[in-house]
Amino acid sequence: MLEAVRNAFCLPDLRQKLLITFGILVLYRFAANIPLPGVDRTALDSLFSGDDTNMLLSLLNFFSGGGLAQMGVMALGVYPYITASIIMQLLTPIVPALEELSKEGEQGRTRINQYTYWMTVPLAVLQAIAQATLLSRPVGAGFTVLPDWGFTGGNLLPSITIVLGMTAGTMFAVWLGQLLTEQGIGNGVSLIIFAGILASVPNQIIRLWQEPLLLIVFIIITLLTIALIVWVQEGQRRIPVQYGKRVRTMRGNRMMMVGGQSTYVPLRVNTAGMIPLIFAQSLLILPSTMASYFVTRPGWVGSIALWAADAFSPQNFLYWLLFFLFTVAFTYFYTDVMFRQQNLPETLQKQGGFIPGIRPGARTESYLNGVLSRITLVGALFLGLVAVLPYLVGIVVDGIFGGAGLLTGYQSLIISSTGLLIVVGVVLDTMKQIEAQLMMRNYEGFIR
């Protein structure tokens, strides 16, 4: 591997791509420290350093790569763009016009990407308003993170400035991601999220440094989780495909047979990636978030709200059980959506390919759906395990150290399980791209 890294830096064009990638990520981290006006830093630090951090805020802070905890212009990160991308993916098989665009090759994909960028702007505005409203509520000893928030009276101009600043920061981050994809190595948006996740690692290690044994336990768990993620992420079922020979007429009325080669179609064990985890966690935080607004109401309304807030909190077993079940269900749903968009049986039939022993058309589609359903079970259970990993870590910590192990395990993971999934996926994808660049120039890559 060290030899491959040295070879990569010896090639001028590849070295330039790597330096551009590093430079853009450094620029993004600098931009993330640009503060927004009107933010009470004392209240912000108190909100994100306490043990009772709001679950919704914790989730939004994770998706923003830690930007929300700094409350700068990058407070939203690229999450609005990710939301817009997921919406476009779900709408493509439903809306006929979008489905036709997706079949037009590179031009159609460019148009869909343009629609995604347009959708990102209103989503960023709405999310900026929602997050600012959430942060305008009193926290701790009555402090407010955004004391001047509101669209009435003298608060109008500061509020508009905050919304415009957060929206502009999101679009700047998306532009950096696109620039990174074009000029650097890897997927730009994924690398932006990757940089934000890794930026929080030093603070987590400092927190755990006071408990050396606990730090060692979390390091071991992290390494084992990374090994499991790599093993599953690289897992695939290879479906053999045979292409029939075709007759081609040459000059002088000569006939020759072309084609006839054998290949395979790789079906990944985890096709859905991290999206099911996002769906499941977003759905689970809604009840507790809504209930938090009604817990102070008298009578049965307050009692029901208090029960919902307790039942859907990370300290309750019901939360983790539903998290596991929702993750498995969404894995099947999103994998099916992605597979239908690929339209693999029709593509094989048009190209003259067939699976040995399986008739083209409906039989091929039924066979591929059956294989995909079986291997998706492994991927779904794996993502469910990743989802409940903090709960399992809490049990381990509780067994070793005693006390409130669940709370410690959930809040003190060096990198969250979802974050590890993103980090490992981005690293593998980037290494494969560097590997391809090296192999094109007859160099040995990372994998031998």
N, C-alpha and C positions, 0 to 999 in steps of 0.2 A: 504493500500500500504506500509506503514512504517513497518507493521508487516511482510509483504512478503519480504521486503528488509532485515529485521533482520534475518528471517528464511534462506534466501539465504546465508548470511554470517556465519550462524551457521553450515552449511553443509560444511565439509572440502573440498570435491572435487569441489563443486560449488564455494566456496570461492576462491579456487586456480584458477579456470577458470576466475573469475572476476578480480583477481589480475594480472593474465597474460595478460588479455585484456587491463587493465589500463597501465601496464608496457610497452607493445608493442606500445601503442599509445603515451606514453611519449617519448619512444626511437625514434619514427618517428618524433615527433616535434623537438627533439634535432638534429636529422640528417638533418632536413629541414633548420637549421641555419648554416650548413657547407657551406662557401662561395666558389664560383668559382673564379679562377684567372682572372685578366684582366678586372674587372667590375668597371666602374666609378659609385660609390655609389651616388654621388651628382646628376648625370644625371638620375639615376634610381629613386631616390626619387622624383625628379622633374617630371618625366614621369608619375608616378602613383599617385601623390598627386594633380595634376592639374585637372581643370574642363574639359579639352578637351582631356581626356585620350582616346587613340585609342580603338574603339569598339572591334576589333579583340584581342588586348592585354588584354582588360578587360575580354573577354570571356575565353581566355586561362588561365588567372590568376585565374578565378573562378574554372575551371576544375582542375587546379593544386593545389587547396586548398590554394591559396595565395602564392604558392611557387615561381611563376614567379616574383612577386613584390620584393621578397628577392634575386632572381637570385642566388640560391644556387644549390647544387647537386640535390635537389628535385624540380627543376624548372618545370619539366614536370609532376610531380605527378604520378598518375597511369592512366592518360588519354590515353597514347598509348595502354595500356592493355585493357581499355574500348573500344577503337576503334577496336582493334583486335577481341574482344569478339563480338561486333556488326557485324563485317564483317563475322565472322564464323557463327553467327546465320542466317544471310541473305544468306550465301552460302550453308548451310546445306540442305534446300529443293531443291536447284538448282543442286548441284553436286551429282550424284548418289552414289559415294563412301562415301561421308560424310553422306548422308542420311542412308546408310546401317550401318555405324558406330554408328549413333545415336540410332539405333534399337537394338544394341548389349548389352544394359544394362550398368552396371558400367564400364566394360572394354572399351566399345566404347566411353563413356563420358570421361574417362581418356585419351584416345588417342586424342580426340578432344581438350581437355584442353591443352595437350602437344603441339598440332599444334598452339593453341592460344598463348602460351608462346613463341614459335619460331617466330611467326609473330610479337610479341611485339618488339623484338630487332630491326629489320629494320625500323619499324614504329617510334620507339624512336629516332633512328639516323636521319631519315628524318625530324621529327618534331623538333629535336634539331637544325638542320641546318636552318630550316625555321624560327624558333623563333630567333635564333642568327642573321640571316640576317635582320629580321625585327627590331631588337634592335640595329643594327649597323647604322641605319639611324639617322641623326642629329635630336635632339629634343630640345625644349625650345630655349635657346640662343645659338644654335649651338653645344651644348654638344652631345656626343655620349656615349651610355651605354657601348658598346663594341668597343672601339677605335682600338683594335688590331685584329679585326675579318677579316678573309680572308685566302684563301688557296694558296696564292702566297707570295714569298719572305720570310721575317722574321716573317710573321704572321701565317705561316703554323703550327708550333708546338703549339702556344697558342690556335689556332682554334681547332686542333685535341684534345687538352686537355679539352676544353670546351665541345665538342661533347661527348667524352668518359665519362666525369664526369656526364653530364646530363643523358646519357644512363644508366650508372652504378647506378645512383640514382633511376631511374625508376625501374630497375630490383630489386634493394634492397627493394624498397617500395612494389613491387608485392610479393616478397618473405616474407616480413613482413605480408602482407595481407593473404597469404596462411598459414603462421604459426599461425596467429590469428584465422583463420577459424578452423584449426585443434585442437589447444590447448586452445582457448578462447571461448567466447560466441559471436555469431552473424557472419555476413558475413564480412570477413576481409577487402576486398577492399572497401566495402561500409563504414565501420567504419573509414578507412583511410581518405576517402573524408569527412566524417562527422566531424572528428577531425580538418581537414583543414578549413572547413567552420566556425566552432565554434571559431577557433583561431582568426578570423577577427572581431568577435563581440565586444570585448572590444574597439578596435580602432573606430568602428562605434559609439558606445555609447559615447566615449570621444568627437567625432566630434559634436554629437548632444547635448552634455551637456550644451553648451552655450545657447541653445534654449530649456528651460524646457518644454514649451507647445508643441513644435514640437516633442520632445522626447516622451511625453505622447501620442500624436496622433499616432506616429509610433508603440509604444508599444501596443496600443489598436488594431491597424490594424494587427499587427503581431499575437496577441492572437486570433482574429477573423479568420484570415487566417489559423492558426493551427487547430482550431476547425473544419473549413470547410474541410481541407485536411484529418483530421482523419475520419470525417463522410463519405467522399467519398471513401477513401482508404479502409475502412472496409466494404463498401457496396458490396453486392453480390446477385446474383439470384441463388437460389438453385433449380436445376432440379432434380425431384424425379427419382430414378432408382430402378427397381425391378430385382432381380436375380432369375432365375428359379431354381426349385429343380432338382437335379441330382441324379441318382441312383448310389450307390457305393456298390460293392460286398465285403462282409466281410468274415472272416474265417467261414468254415462250410457251405458255399453257402448261407449264410444269406444276405438279401438285405436290404438296408436302404436308406432313402432319405436324402440328405444333401443340404444345400443352402436354397434359398428361402427368404433370408433376404432383407429388404428394406433399401436404403440409398439415398444419393443425390450427385449431382455433382455441386460444387460451381463455378459459372461464375462471375468473379470479374468485377465490374463496370469500374475500371481503371486497365486493364491488362497490358497496355504498360508502366506504370510507368513514368519516366522522359524522356525516350528516344525520344518521339516526340518533346519535347522542345529543345533537343540538335540538332536534325535534322533541325528543323525550324530555330533556331538561327544561326546555321552554314551556312545554305543556304542564310540567309538574310545579313550576314556580308560580303559575297563575293563581291557583287557589289560595296559597298562603299570602301572596301579595295582595289579592283582593280582600282577604279576610283581615289583614292588618289595618284596613281602613274602618272596620266595623267592630273591632274588639272592645272598644270603649262604650259601645251602645248598651243601654240597659235592656233587661228582659231577654227573651229567647234569641233575638238577633245577635246580641253580644255573645251568648253562650255557644251558638252554632259557629260564629266566627272564631271564637277562642278554640273550639274543637278542631276546626279546619286548619287554623294556624299551627296547632300542635301536631295534627296528624300528618301534615305535609311538610314538616320540618325535617332537616337531615338527622336529627336526633331520634327519629321515630323509624321503626322497622318497616312500616307501611310505605314510607317514602322510597326506600331502597328496593322493596319488592315491586312497586309500580314502576320504578325507574328501569329495573331489569326487564319487566314484561313489555313496557312501551318501547324500549330499545330493540328488543327482538322483533316486535310487530312492525316498527318503522323500518327495520333492516329489510324485511321481506317486501314491504311496500315500495321503498325507494329503489331496491334492486330490480323489481319488476318494471318500474318506470324507466330506469336506465336501459334495461334490456329491450324494452319495446321501442325505445328511441333508436337503438342500433339497427333494428329490423334485420337481424342477421340471417334468418332463413331466406328471405326474399333476395338479399344481397348475394348469398351463395348461389341461388338458383339463376340469377341474372348472369353471374360470372361463370356458369357451367360447373360449379363445384357441388359435391354431394358427399354425405357421410356414408362410408361403406356399410352396406346392409340396411340403410334407411332410405326410403323413397323421398325425393325432394318435395317441398311444399308443406302440406299440413302435417305429414308424419315427421318431417325434420323439425318443425316448430314444436310439436308435442314432445319429441325426444329431448331437444335442447331445454325446454321448460322443465322437464323432469330432472335432468342432470343439474340444472341451475338451482332447482328447489332443494335438492339433497345437499349440495355443497354450501348453499346459503345457510342451511341449518347450522353448520360449523361456524360460519362467519357471524351469524346472529348470536349464537351462544358466546362467542368470543367477545363481541361488542358488549353483550350483557355483562360479562365478567369484568370488562374494562369499566363499565358504568358503576358497578357496585364495589370496585376495588377500594375506594376510600373506606367503605363500611368494613370490609375484610381487614384492611390495614388497622382500623380502629380496634378490632377484636384482638389482633396480634399485639398491638401496643398495650391494650388493657390487660392482656394476659401476662405480659412481661413486666410492665411498670405499675399496673393497678391504677385505680382511679378512673377518671373520665377519658378512657382510651379512645372512644369513638370521636369525641370532639377534637382531641389532639391529632388523631390520624387524619381526620378530614381536613383540618386547617393547616397541617404542617407538612404535607407531602412536598418534597422538593420541587416536583412538577406534577400537576394534577394528571390523572389518568387520561383524560381527554387531551390535555396538552402533550403528553408523551406520544399519543397516537399521531398528533399533528407533527411533532418534531421528527419522529422516526420516519413518517411518510415523506416529509420534505427532504430529509437527508438522503433517503433511498432514491428518490426521484432525481435529486441533484447529482448524486454519484453516478446514476445510470447515464445522465446526459454527458458528464465528463468522460465516463467510460466509452460512450459512443464516439466522442470527439477523438479520444486517444486511439481507438481501434481503427478509425478512418485513416490515421496516419501511421498504422502498423506498429503502434506502441502497445505494450501490455497494460491492461487496465487494473482496476481494483480487484476484480473477481477473476481468479485463475482456475 
